[in-house]
């Protein structure tokens, strides 16, 4: 685990905290590799019922390390030729698997955004199932301001969240919006005053962790299919997943609890 990524686990909630506060948690290759490895492991861990991504020091993530971009001459340290196009492409595309894992893992993922989220940092937040932000947080696609086109799936997620026209506006202009404005646009699910963010995030994660995890995973899969597939594909998926969830311990326990008129206790099994 990288020193710039802190992982904690409590009551079914795994939290990944980006930890480069002096750089607003700007991403390094080491951080991304650690995040991807952690996300892959947490996706498969049955004890983990919710995965939270957040940042230290009052920021979420400023995106890629622009200082590193500025220092990149395209040459190696000894003046030799640097990585080829193919090598750079492979490295970037491999790192971008993080967004796919967050988007597809069979349990809820939540981005908690206390402050700035820009570029790839915003893209990673958008890859999560839900987002809760400080109302004062600043969000921006940022890419066009440094002459690049964008990565980590941000164009995919933002288009699905706000539609093509608004996504184009936010990508072309790289305008900065607040967490409150992002909530109005549907980019984040909730925006709260900064002082209330830890409590609001804890309440939401506790609620999600107490729900039937297997069912939530299949619900997530249904919704992902519904985002791009025809109705017939959704109906096929719903039928398979409905039968599978009806065979879980959580469903059986909830059915008994319903008959007995008491709240169910879900175990994630």
Secondary structure, DSSP 4 states (H G I P E B T S, - for coil): --TTEEEEEETTEEEEEE--GGGTT-B-HHHHHHHHHHHHHHHH-TT--EEEEEESTT-SB--B-HHHHHH--SB-TTSSB---HHHHHHHHHHHTHHHHHHHHSSSEEEEEE-S-EETHHHHHHHHSSEEEEETT-EEE--GGGGT----TTHHHHHHHHH-HHHHHHHHHH---EEHHHHHHHTSSSEEE-GGGHHHHHHHHHHHHHTS-HHHHHHHHHHHHHHTTS-HHHHHHHHHHHHHHHHTSHHHHHHHHHHHTTS-------
